[in-house]
């Protein structure tokens, strides 16, 4: 008997991505999925990427358009006038 099937492999960044929204509330994504667009809910003023992969942040909530910035692993960044609203973790 021959059995065939397909499997879907999901990848995730390892570590924490912590961000602060415009209300000053801190949030943490633990081992976030790679390749998926994650909306912050509110614009973000700063973030720390303590994961093992880079994180691209976007002005649009659906990650459309060019990335505002890309945070390499183990870096942080803050923003002033143009604020990110979503993030996508890059699996390489």
N, CA, C and O atoms as a GROMACS GRO file, in nm:
protein
  368
    1UNK      N    1   0.084  -0.116   0.000
    1UNK     CA    2   0.000   0.000   0.000
    1UNK      C    3   0.090   0.123   0.000
    1UNK      O    4   0.189   0.128   0.073
    2UNK      N    5   0.056   0.221  -0.080
    2UNK     CA    6   0.131   0.345  -0.091
    2UNK      C    7   0.046   0.457  -0.034
    2UNK      O    8  -0.068   0.478  -0.074
    3UNK      N    9   0.103   0.528   0.060
    3UNK     CA   10   0.032   0.641   0.119
    3UNK      C   11   0.103   0.769   0.078
    3UNK      O   12   0.225   0.780   0.086
    4UNK      N   13   0.025   0.863   0.035
    4UNK     CA   14   0.081   0.992  -0.001
    4UNK      C   15   0.007   1.100   0.074
    4UNK      O   16  -0.107   1.080   0.117
    5UNK      N   17   0.070   1.210   0.090
    5UNK     CA   18   0.006   1.320   0.158
    5UNK      C   19   0.094   1.442   0.149
    5UNK      O   20   0.208   1.436   0.103
    6UNK      N   21   0.040   1.548   0.192
    6UNK     CA   22   0.119   1.670   0.194
    6UNK      C   23   0.120   1.723   0.336
    6UNK      O   24   0.028   1.702   0.415
    7UNK      N   25   0.226   1.791   0.364
    7UNK     CA   26   0.234   1.852   0.496
    7UNK      C   27   0.270   1.998   0.479
    7UNK      O   28   0.341   2.036   0.386
    8UNK      N   29   0.221   2.076   0.567
    8UNK     CA   30   0.251   2.218   0.568
    8UNK      C   31   0.348   2.244   0.681
    8UNK      O   32   0.325   2.204   0.796
    9UNK      N   33   0.456   2.310   0.648
    9UNK     CA   34   0.556   2.341   0.748
    9UNK      C   35   0.540   2.487   0.787
    9UNK      O   36   0.544   2.575   0.701
   10UNK      N   37   0.523   2.512   0.914
   10UNK     CA   38   0.512   2.648   0.963
   10UNK      C   39   0.643   2.685   1.032
   10UNK      O   40   0.698   2.608   1.111
   11UNK      N   41   0.690   2.802   1.001
   11UNK     CA   42   0.813   2.850   1.062
   11UNK      C   43   0.780   2.966   1.154
   11UNK      O   44   0.688   3.043   1.130
   12UNK      N   45   0.857   2.976   1.260
   12UNK     CA   46   0.838   3.086   1.353
   12UNK      C   47   0.974   3.141   1.393
   12UNK      O   48   1.073   3.068   1.400
   13UNK      N   49   0.976   3.269   1.419
   13UNK     CA   50   1.095   3.329   1.477
   13UNK      C   51   1.104   3.280   1.621
   13UNK      O   52   1.002   3.254   1.684
   14UNK      N   53   1.224   3.268   1.671
   14UNK     CA   54   1.243   3.227   1.810
   14UNK      C   55   1.282   3.350   1.890
   14UNK      O   56   1.379   3.418   1.858
   15UNK      N   57   1.208   3.376   1.995
   15UNK     CA   58   1.238   3.490   2.081
   15UNK      C   59   1.118   3.583   2.094
   15UNK      O   60   1.007   3.550   2.053
   16UNK      N   61   1.144   3.700   2.152
   16UNK     CA   62   1.038   3.797   2.179
   16UNK      C   63   1.054   3.921   2.092
   16UNK      O   64   1.166   3.967   2.066
   17UNK      N   65   0.942   3.975   2.049
   17UNK     CA   66   0.937   4.104   1.981
   17UNK      C   67   0.847   4.191   2.067
   17UNK      O   68   0.727   4.166   2.077
   18UNK      N   69   0.904   4.294   2.129
   18UNK     CA   70   0.830   4.380   2.220
   18UNK      C   71   0.811   4.517   2.155
   18UNK      O   72   0.906   4.573   2.099
   19UNK      N   73   0.690   4.570   2.162
   19UNK     CA   74   0.664   4.701   2.103
   19UNK      C   75   0.576   4.784   2.195
   19UNK      O   76   0.503   4.732   2.279
   20UNK      N   77   0.585   4.916   2.178
   20UNK     CA   78   0.507   5.012   2.256
   20UNK      C   79   0.413   5.086   2.162
   20UNK      O   80   0.457   5.146   2.064
   21UNK      N   81   0.283   5.083   2.194
   21UNK     CA   82   0.186   5.152   2.108
   21UNK      C   83   0.176   5.300   2.147
   21UNK      O   84   0.237   5.343   2.245
   22UNK      N   85   0.099   5.377   2.070
   22UNK     CA   86   0.091   5.521   2.092
   22UNK      C   87   0.026   5.558   2.226
   22UNK      O   88   0.037   5.672   2.270
   23UNK      N   89  -0.040   5.464   2.290
   23UNK     CA   90  -0.096   5.487   2.424
   23UNK      C   91   0.006   5.458   2.534
   23UNK      O   92  -0.024   5.472   2.652
   24UNK      N   93   0.128   5.416   2.495
   24UNK     CA   94   0.233   5.386   2.592
   24UNK      C   95   0.225   5.246   2.651
   24UNK      O   96   0.293   5.217   2.749
   25UNK      N   97   0.143   5.160   2.592
   25UNK     CA   98   0.126   5.023   2.642
   25UNK      C   99   0.225   4.931   2.571
   25UNK      O  100   0.235   4.931   2.448
   26UNK      N  101   0.298   4.851   2.650
   26UNK     CA  102   0.393   4.754   2.595
   26UNK      C  103   0.321   4.623   2.563
   26UNK      O  104   0.233   4.579   2.637
   27UNK      N  105   0.361   4.562   2.452
   27UNK     CA  106   0.307   4.434   2.407
   27UNK      C  107   0.424   4.344   2.367
   27UNK      O  108   0.529   4.394   2.326
   28UNK      N  109   0.407   4.213   2.379
   28UNK     CA  110   0.513   4.120   2.341
   28UNK      C  111   0.455   4.009   2.255
   28UNK      O  112   0.355   3.946   2.289
   29UNK      N  113   0.521   3.985   2.141
   29UNK     CA  114   0.493   3.870   2.056
   29UNK      C  115   0.599   3.766   2.089
   29UNK      O  116   0.718   3.793   2.074
   30UNK      N  117   0.558   3.647   2.131
   30UNK     CA  118   0.651   3.540   2.167
   30UNK      C  119   0.655   3.439   2.053
   30UNK      O  120   0.552   3.387   2.011
   31UNK      N  121   0.776   3.411   2.003
   31UNK     CA  122   0.796   3.318   1.891
   31UNK      C  123   0.696   3.345   1.778
   31UNK      O  124   0.619   3.256   1.741
   32UNK      N  125   0.696   3.467   1.724
   32UNK     CA  126   0.597   3.503   1.621
   32UNK      C  127   0.616   3.424   1.492
   32UNK      O  128   0.728   3.388   1.458
   33UNK      N  129   0.507   3.399   1.420
   33UNK     CA  130   0.515   3.324   1.295
   33UNK      C  131   0.589   3.404   1.188
   33UNK      O  132   0.575   3.526   1.179
   34UNK      N  133   0.668   3.335   1.108
   34UNK     CA  134   0.740   3.400   0.999
   34UNK      C  135   0.653   3.409   0.875
   34UNK      O  136   0.576   3.318   0.846
   35UNK      N  137   0.665   3.519   0.803
   35UNK     CA  138   0.596   3.535   0.677
   35UNK      C  139   0.455   3.589   0.687
   35UNK      O  140   0.397   3.628   0.585
   36UNK      N  141   0.397   3.593   0.805
   36UNK     CA  142   0.260   3.644   0.822
   36UNK      C  143   0.264   3.790   0.860
   36UNK      O  144   0.352   3.834   0.934
   37UNK      N  145   0.168   3.866   0.810
   37UNK     CA  146   0.154   4.006   0.849
   37UNK      C  147   0.078   4.012   0.981
   37UNK      O  148  -0.032   3.957   0.993
   38UNK      N  149   0.136   4.077   1.080
   38UNK     CA  150   0.073   4.091   1.211
   38UNK      C  151   0.046   4.238   1.236
   38UNK      O  152   0.138   4.319   1.246
   39UNK      N  153  -0.082   4.274   1.245
   39UNK     CA  154  -0.121   4.412   1.273
   39UNK      C  155  -0.102   4.440   1.421
   39UNK      O  156  -0.132   4.356   1.506
   40UNK      N  157  -0.052   4.561   1.452
   40UNK     CA  158  -0.030   4.598   1.592
   40UNK      C  159  -0.159   4.641   1.662
   40UNK      O  160  -0.165   4.637   1.785
   41UNK      N  161  -0.260   4.680   1.588
   41UNK     CA  162  -0.384   4.729   1.649
   41UNK      C  163  -0.383   4.880   1.663
   41UNK      O  164  -0.481   4.946   1.629
   42UNK      N  165  -0.273   4.935   1.711
   42UNK     CA  166  -0.252   5.080   1.720
   42UNK      C  167  -0.114   5.108   1.662
   42UNK      O  168  -0.028   5.020   1.663
   43UNK      N  169  -0.090   5.230   1.613
   43UNK     CA  170   0.045   5.263   1.568
   43UNK      C  171   0.147   5.245   1.680
   43UNK      O  172   0.114   5.257   1.798
   44UNK      N  173   0.269   5.218   1.641
   44UNK     CA  174   0.376   5.184   1.735
   44UNK      C  175   0.483   5.292   1.735
   44UNK      O  176   0.522   5.343   1.630
   45UNK      N  177   0.531   5.328   1.855
   45UNK     CA  178   0.637   5.429   1.866
   45UNK      C  179   0.776   5.370   1.882
   45UNK      O  180   0.875   5.439   1.857
   46UNK      N  181   0.785   5.245   1.922
   46UNK     CA  182   0.915   5.180   1.938
   46UNK      C  183   0.901   5.030   1.948
   46UNK      O  184   0.796   4.978   1.986
   47UNK      N  185   1.010   4.960   1.914
   47UNK     CA  186   1.008   4.813   1.919
   47UNK      C  187   1.148   4.760   1.946
   47UNK      O  188   1.248   4.823   1.910
   48UNK      N  189   1.154   4.644   2.010
   48UNK     CA  190   1.278   4.570   2.032
   48UNK      C  191   1.261   4.431   1.973
   48UNK      O  192   1.172   4.356   2.013
   49UNK      N  193   1.347   4.398   1.878
   49UNK     CA  194   1.342   4.268   1.813
   49UNK      C  195   1.445   4.175   1.877
   49UNK      O  196   1.562   4.178   1.839
   50UNK      N  197   1.402   4.096   1.970
   50UNK     CA  198   1.490   4.000   2.038
   50UNK      C  199   1.465   3.859   1.983
   50UNK      O  200   1.474   3.760   2.056
   51UNK      N  201   1.433   3.851   1.853
   51UNK     CA  202   1.414   3.721   1.788
   51UNK      C  203   1.539   3.686   1.709
   51UNK      O  204   1.636   3.763   1.704
   52UNK      N  205   1.537   3.570   1.647
   52UNK     CA  206   1.651   3.523   1.568
   52UNK      C  207   1.638   3.555   1.419
   52UNK      O  208   1.714   3.502   1.338
   53UNK      N  209   1.543   3.641   1.383
   53UNK     CA  210   1.524   3.677   1.243
   53UNK      C  211   1.491   3.825   1.232
   53UNK      O  212   1.452   3.888   1.330
   54UNK      N  213   1.506   3.881   1.114
   54UNK     CA  214   1.474   4.022   1.096
   54UNK      C  215   1.322   4.043   1.092
   54UNK      O  216   1.246   3.952   1.058
   55UNK      N  217   1.282   4.164   1.129
   55UNK     CA  218   1.140   4.200   1.133
   55UNK      C  219   1.121   4.327   1.052
   55UNK      O  220   1.183   4.429   1.082
   56UNK      N  221   1.036   4.322   0.951
   56UNK     CA  222   1.006   4.440   0.870
   56UNK      C  223   0.876   4.501   0.920
   56UNK      O  224   0.777   4.431   0.938
   57UNK      N  225   0.877   4.634   0.941
   57UNK     CA  226   0.757   4.703   0.988
   57UNK      C  227   0.701   4.788   0.874
   57UNK      O  228   0.774   4.840   0.790
   58UNK      N  229   0.568   4.801   0.875
   58UNK     CA  230   0.496   4.866   0.766
   58UNK      C  231   0.400   4.972   0.819
   58UNK      O  232   0.346   4.958   0.928
   59UNK      N  233   0.381   5.078   0.741
   59UNK     CA  234   0.284   5.181   0.777
   59UNK      C  235   0.142   5.128   0.764
   59UNK      O  236   0.055   5.165   0.843
   60UNK      N  237   0.117   5.041   0.666
   60UNK     CA  238  -0.016   4.985   0.644
   60UNK      C  239  -0.038   4.861   0.730
   60UNK      O  240   0.055   4.784   0.754
   61UNK      N  241  -0.162   4.842   0.776
   61UNK     CA  242  -0.192   4.729   0.865
   61UNK      C  243  -0.187   4.594   0.795
   61UNK      O  244  -0.183   4.490   0.861
   62UNK      N  245  -0.187   4.594   0.660
   62UNK     CA  246  -0.183   4.467   0.586
   62UNK      C  247  -0.046   4.439   0.524
   62UNK      O  248  -0.032   4.351   0.439
   63UNK      N  249   0.056   4.513   0.568
   63UNK     CA  250   0.194   4.497   0.521
   63UNK      C  251   0.209   4.526   0.372
   63UNK      O  252   0.303   4.478   0.308
   64UNK      N  253   0.115   4.602   0.316
   64UNK     CA  254   0.129   4.640   0.175
   64UNK      C  255   0.223   4.759   0.164
   64UNK      O  256   0.245   4.833   0.260
   65UNK      N  257   0.278   4.775   0.046
   65UNK     CA  258   0.372   4.884   0.024
   65UNK      C  259   0.509   4.850   0.077
   65UNK      O  260   0.532   4.741   0.130
   66UNK      N  261   0.601   4.944   0.063
   66UNK     CA  262   0.738   4.918   0.109
   66UNK      C  263   0.746   4.917   0.262
   66UNK      O  264   0.667   4.983   0.330
   67UNK      N  265   0.841   4.844   0.313
   67UNK     CA  266   0.866   4.843   0.457
   67UNK      C  267   0.919   4.980   0.500
   67UNK      O  268   0.999   5.041   0.430
   68UNK      N  269   0.872   5.027   0.616
   68UNK     CA  270   0.927   5.151   0.672
   68UNK      C  271   1.071   5.129   0.718
   68UNK      O  272   1.159   5.210   0.692
   69UNK      N  273   1.091   5.018   0.786
   69UNK     CA  274   1.222   4.981   0.840
   69UNK      C  275   1.229   4.830   0.854
   69UNK      O  276   1.126   4.762   0.856
   70UNK      N  277   1.350   4.779   0.865
   70UNK     CA  278   1.372   4.639   0.898
   70UNK      C  279   1.465   4.633   1.017
   70UNK      O  280   1.576   4.687   1.015
   71UNK      N  281   1.418   4.566   1.121
   71UNK     CA  282   1.498   4.551   1.243
   71UNK      C  283   1.570   4.417   1.238
   71UNK      O  284   1.504   4.313   1.240
   72UNK      N  285   1.703   4.418   1.232
   72UNK     CA  286   1.777   4.292   1.240
   72UNK      C  287   1.755   4.226   1.376
   72UNK      O  288   1.704   4.291   1.468
   73UNK      N  289   1.791   4.099   1.390
   73UNK     CA  290   1.780   4.034   1.521
   73UNK      C  291   1.856   4.112   1.628
   73UNK      O  292   1.962   4.168   1.603
   74UNK      N  293   1.799   4.115   1.747
   74UNK     CA  294   1.861   4.175   1.865
   74UNK      C  295   1.890   4.323   1.849
   74UNK      O  296   1.995   4.372   1.891
   75UNK      N  297   1.796   4.396   1.788
   75UNK     CA  298   1.807   4.541   1.777
   75UNK      C  299   1.674   4.605   1.816
   75UNK      O  300   1.571   4.539   1.822
   76UNK      N  301   1.679   4.734   1.841
   76UNK     CA  302   1.560   4.810   1.872
   76UNK      C  303   1.555   4.936   1.788
   76UNK      O  304   1.655   4.977   1.729
   77UNK      N  305   1.437   4.997   1.781
   77UNK     CA  306   1.420   5.118   1.702
   77UNK      C  307   1.301   5.195   1.756
   77UNK      O  308   1.209   5.137   1.812
   78UNK      N  309   1.304   5.327   1.738
   78UNK     CA  310   1.188   5.409   1.770
   78UNK      C  311   1.156   5.498   1.651
   78UNK      O  312   1.241   5.523   1.566
   79UNK      N  313   1.030   5.544   1.645
   79UNK     CA  314   0.983   5.621   1.532
   79UNK      C  315   0.918   5.749   1.581
   79UNK      O  316   0.871   5.758   1.694
   80UNK      N  317   0.917   5.850   1.491
   80UNK     CA  318   0.860   5.980   1.525
   80UNK      C  319   0.733   6.010   1.450
   80UNK      O  320   0.624   5.982   1.500
   81UNK      N  321   0.744   6.066   1.329
   81UNK     CA  322   0.625   6.114   1.259
   81UNK      C  323   0.551   6.005   1.183
   81UNK      O  324   0.428   6.002   1.185
   82UNK      N  325   0.621   5.916   1.115
   82UNK     CA  326   0.557   5.806   1.043
   82UNK      C  327   0.570   5.680   1.128
   82UNK      O  328   0.680   5.633   1.154
   83UNK      N  329   0.456   5.626   1.171
   83UNK     CA  330   0.457   5.515   1.266
   83UNK      C  331   0.415   5.384   1.200
   83UNK      O  332   0.324   5.383   1.117
   84UNK      N  333   0.482   5.275   1.236
   84UNK     CA  334   0.441   5.145   1.182
   84UNK      C  335   0.311   5.096   1.246
   84UNK      O  336   0.280   5.126   1.361
   85UNK      N  337   0.236   5.019   1.166
   85UNK     CA  338   0.110   4.960   1.211
   85UNK      C  339   0.108   4.808   1.200
   85UNK      O  340   0.011   4.744   1.243
   86UNK      N  341   0.214   4.749   1.144
   86UNK     CA  342   0.218   4.604   1.126
   86UNK      C  343   0.363   4.558   1.113
   86UNK      O  344   0.454   4.638   1.087
   87UNK      N  345   0.383   4.427   1.133
   87UNK     CA  346   0.517   4.368   1.124
   87UNK      C  347   0.508   4.234   1.052
   87UNK      O  348   0.407   4.164   1.060
   88UNK      N  349   0.615   4.200   0.983
   88UNK     CA  350   0.629   4.068   0.922
   88UNK      C  351   0.770   4.019   0.952
   88UNK      O  352   0.868   4.089   0.928
   89UNK      N  353   0.779   3.897   1.005
   89UNK     CA  354   0.908   3.836   1.036
   89UNK      C  355   0.955   3.758   0.915
   89UNK      O  356   0.879   3.682   0.855
   90UNK      N  357   1.079   3.777   0.880
   90UNK     CA  358   1.135   3.723   0.757
   90UNK      C  359   1.208   3.593   0.784
   90UNK      O  360   1.304   3.589   0.862
   91UNK      N  361   1.162   3.486   0.721
   91UNK     CA  362   1.229   3.357   0.736
   91UNK      C  363   1.330   3.341   0.624
   91UNK      O  364   1.295   3.351   0.507
   92UNK      N  365   1.456   3.317   0.662
   92UNK     CA  366   1.561   3.298   0.561
   92UNK      C  367   1.621   3.162   0.576
   92UNK      O  368   1.712   3.126   0.501
   0.00000   0.00000   0.00000
